Amino acid sequence: MTELERIAAALERMSPAPAAAPDFAAASAFVWHANPDRLVPVARVNRVAVDLLVGVDRSRDTLMANTLQFAKGLSANNALLWGARGMGKSSLVKAIHGAVHASHEDLKIVEVQREDLPTIGRCLEILRNRPERFIMFCDDLSFGHDDAHYKSLKAVLDGGIEGRPENVVLYATSNRRHLMPRDMIENERSTAISAGEAVEEKVSLSDRFGLWLGFYACDQDQYLAMIRGYCDAHGVAIDDATLRAEAIEWQATRGSRSGRVAWQYFTDLAGRRGVQLT
């Protein structure tokens, strides 16, 4: 092998050929992995039925309408689901996709991990011009100090010169309304030469989402209603008085009350009652 051939081979290894599109008919959900770039099908999505999500009616209806528009080939907004932890933000995205996919099989969901955001443009190139419709899903999205990943996400939301693919919409969840901690924003105001411009640069990311859906801590009645819904759906028999006493004790030991805590109590209850969750 000549010196020129060795250099050409090395360059090819450093810049591999674009990833091939997977068989999108094989699954309704995929996970994006980088290095090497690939979309991995998910055989079984971890989700609950949309009607089991309690206390998020307004967000559910808004996101359902937006997703149905998108699945039908109509215009739709990117959506940011933000707010209290454990209140069903990611569960709602997965549940809405499952419900809409039942009648629109070409609607797929692609999960992208936060650390893979710099490669998201290569993922979009695989999805661009496909006949399917894709929800790109970024879960638990947030950015810290000296974190430039948000710039990659800006490119996706705005789409640059080419524009975001018409068949892709972005749904993201975060505990923070502006995707960044408040002290980070305040620090920009106090230390930057042009404080206003520095803050705008950080906060403008969340402005690129057309839908902002807020999630708030549930009250005790909603918490108990979540558990009763799970029990009825999975055939776990328990009287109201026992459920109330145990569930309140469970949330007291956790020091919080949320949809996640409700599911954790129900998981324990189902195991004690000999009911296998599938």
C-alpha positions in Angstrom: 0.0 0.0 0.0 1.4 3.4 -1.0 1.7 6.3 1.4 -1.2 8.1 -0.4 -3.4 5.0 0.0 -2.6 4.8 3.7 -3.5 8.5 4.1 -6.8 7.9 2.2 -7.7 4.9 4.4 -6.9 6.9 7.6 -9.1 9.7 6.4 -12.0 7.3 5.6 -11.7 5.9 9.1 -11.9 9.4 10.6 -14.9 10.4 8.5 -17.1 7.3 8.2 -19.8 7.1 5.6 -23.2 8.5 6.5 -25.3 6.1 8.6 -27.9 4.1 6.7 -31.6 4.6 7.5 -33.0 1.6 9.5 -36.2 -0.3 8.7 -38.6 2.2 10.1 -41.5 -0.3 9.6 -39.8 -2.6 12.2 -40.7 -0.4 15.3 -42.6 2.7 16.4 -39.7 4.0 18.5 -36.0 4.4 18.0 -33.0 5.7 20.1 -30.3 7.7 18.4 -26.7 6.7 19.2 -23.5 8.4 18.0 -20.1 7.1 17.2 -21.0 5.1 15.2 -24.2 6.9 14.1 -27.2 4.6 14.2 -30.9 4.5 15.0 -31.7 1.5 17.2 -35.3 0.2 17.2 -37.1 -0.2 20.6 -39.1 -3.3 20.6 -41.3 -2.3 23.6 -41.7 1.3 24.8 -41.9 1.9 28.5 -45.1 3.9 28.9 -48.5 4.0 30.5 -51.9 4.6 28.9 -52.7 8.3 28.5 -56.0 8.0 30.4 -54.0 6.9 33.5 -52.2 10.3 33.7 -54.1 12.4 36.3 -54.0 16.1 37.0 -52.4 17.1 33.6 -55.7 17.4 31.6 -54.9 20.8 30.0 -51.3 19.8 29.0 -52.6 16.4 27.8 -55.3 18.0 25.5 -52.9 20.6 24.1 -50.1 18.1 23.3 -52.6 15.6 21.9 -54.0 18.2 19.5 -50.6 19.3 18.5 -49.4 15.7 17.9 -52.6 14.8 15.9 -52.0 17.9 13.6 -48.4 16.8 13.1 -49.4 13.1 12.4 -51.9 14.3 9.8 -49.2 16.2 7.9 -50.3 19.6 9.2 -48.2 22.3 10.8 -47.3 21.8 14.5 -45.2 23.4 17.2 -42.1 22.2 19.0 -43.1 21.6 22.7 -41.3 22.2 26.0 -42.8 20.4 29.0 -41.4 21.9 32.1 -42.1 22.0 35.8 -42.2 19.8 39.0 -40.3 16.6 38.9 -42.1 13.3 38.8 -45.3 14.8 37.5 -45.5 12.9 34.2 -43.7 15.1 31.7 -41.9 12.3 29.9 -44.7 9.8 30.6 -47.1 12.2 28.8 -44.9 12.4 25.7 -44.6 8.6 25.4 -48.3 8.1 26.2 -49.4 10.7 23.6 -47.2 9.1 21.0 -48.7 5.6 21.8 -52.2 6.9 21.5 -51.7 8.7 18.2 -49.6 6.0 16.7 -52.5 3.6 17.1 -54.3 5.4 14.3 -51.3 6.9 12.5 -48.7 4.2 12.1 -46.3 6.4 10.3 -45.8 8.5 13.4 -42.5 7.5 15.0 -40.6 8.7 18.1 -36.8 9.1 18.2 -35.2 9.7 21.6 -31.9 11.7 21.7 -29.8 11.8 24.8 -28.5 15.2 25.9 -24.9 14.2 25.5 -25.6 13.3 21.8 -27.0 16.8 20.9 -23.9 17.9 19.0 -24.6 15.0 16.5 -28.3 15.7 16.2 -27.8 17.3 12.7 -26.6 13.9 11.4 -29.7 12.3 12.8 -31.9 14.8 11.1 -30.3 14.1 7.8 -31.4 10.5 8.1 -35.0 11.5 8.9 -35.2 14.3 6.3 -37.4 13.5 3.2 -38.7 10.3 4.7 -42.4 9.5 4.3 -42.8 8.9 8.1 -43.4 11.6 10.7 -41.0 11.8 13.6 -41.2 13.2 17.2 -37.7 13.9 18.3 -37.7 13.5 22.1 -35.1 14.9 24.5 -35.9 13.9 28.1 -34.7 15.8 31.2 -33.1 18.6 29.2 -31.1 21.2 31.0 -27.8 23.0 30.6 -25.2 24.2 33.1 -22.3 26.6 33.3 -19.9 26.5 30.3 -22.3 24.0 28.5 -22.4 24.8 24.8 -24.7 21.9 23.9 -27.7 24.3 23.9 -26.2 25.8 20.7 -26.7 22.5 18.9 -30.3 22.4 20.0 -30.8 26.0 18.7 -29.7 24.8 15.3 -32.3 22.0 15.4 -35.1 24.3 16.5 -34.3 27.0 13.9 -33.1 24.6 11.3 -30.4 26.9 9.8 -30.5 27.6 6.1 -32.1 24.2 5.2 -34.8 24.6 7.9 -36.0 21.9 10.3 -37.3 18.9 8.3 -41.0 19.3 7.7 -41.5 15.7 9.0 -39.8 16.3 12.4 -41.0 18.0 15.5 -39.1 18.4 18.8 -40.6 17.6 22.2 -38.4 18.2 25.3 -38.9 17.9 29.0 -37.1 19.8 31.7 -37.5 20.8 35.4 -36.5 24.3 34.4 -38.6 26.7 32.4 -35.7 28.3 30.6 -33.6 25.0 30.6 -30.9 26.7 32.7 -30.5 27.3 36.5 -31.6 30.7 37.7 -28.2 31.4 39.3 -26.6 30.9 35.9 -28.9 33.5 34.3 -28.3 35.9 37.2 -24.5 35.3 37.0 -24.7 36.4 33.3 -26.5 39.6 34.4 -23.8 40.5 37.0 -20.6 39.6 35.1 -21.2 40.1 31.4 -20.0 43.2 29.7 -23.4 43.4 28.0 -25.6 41.8 30.6 -28.9 42.0 28.6 -27.3 40.4 25.5 -25.8 37.6 27.6 -29.1 36.7 29.3 -30.9 36.9 26.0 -28.5 34.4 24.5 -29.2 31.9 27.2 -33.0 32.4 27.6 -33.8 32.6 23.9 -33.4 28.8 23.6 -36.7 28.2 25.4 -38.4 30.9 23.3 -37.9 28.7 20.3 -40.5 26.2 21.5 -44.0 27.2 20.3 -45.7 25.3 23.1 -44.8 25.7 26.8 -46.7 23.2 29.0 -46.3 23.7 32.7 -46.5 20.8 35.3 -47.1 21.5 39.0 -47.1 19.5 42.2 -50.2 17.5 42.7 -52.5 17.7 45.8 -53.4 14.7 47.9 -56.7 13.9 46.1 -54.9 13.8 42.8 -52.1 11.6 44.3 -54.7 9.1 45.6 -56.7 9.2 42.3 -53.5 8.3 40.4 -53.0 5.2 42.6 -56.7 4.2 42.3 -56.4 4.5 38.5 -53.4 2.2 38.5 -55.1 -0.3 40.7 -58.3 -0.5 38.6 -56.3 -0.7 35.3 -54.1 -3.6 36.6 -56.7 -5.5 38.7 -55.2 -4.8 42.1 -58.0 -5.1 44.7 -57.7 -2.8 47.7 -60.3 -0.9 49.7 -60.2 2.9 49.8 -59.4 3.2 53.5 -56.4 0.9 53.3 -55.2 2.5 50.1 -55.5 6.0 51.6 -53.6 5.0 54.8 -50.8 3.2 53.1 -50.4 5.7 50.3 -50.2 8.7 52.7 -47.7 6.9 54.8 -45.6 6.1 51.7 -45.5 9.7 50.5 -44.6 10.8 54.1 -41.6 8.5 54.1 -40.5 9.9 50.7 -41.0 13.5 51.8 -42.7 14.3 48.5 -46.0 13.7 46.6 -45.9 13.2 42.8 -47.0 10.9 40.0 -43.6 9.1 40.3 -44.2 8.5 44.0 -47.7 7.3 43.3 -46.3 4.7 40.8 -43.6 3.6 43.2 -46.2 2.9 45.9 -48.4 1.1 43.4 -45.4 -1.1 42.2 -44.9 -2.1 45.9 -48.6 -2.7 46.4 -48.9 -4.8 43.3 -45.9 -7.0 44.3 -47.4 -7.5 47.8 -50.7 -8.5 46.2 -49.1 -11.0 43.8 -50.0 -9.0 40.7 -47.3 -9.0 38.0 -47.1 -5.7 36.0 -46.5 -6.2 32.3 
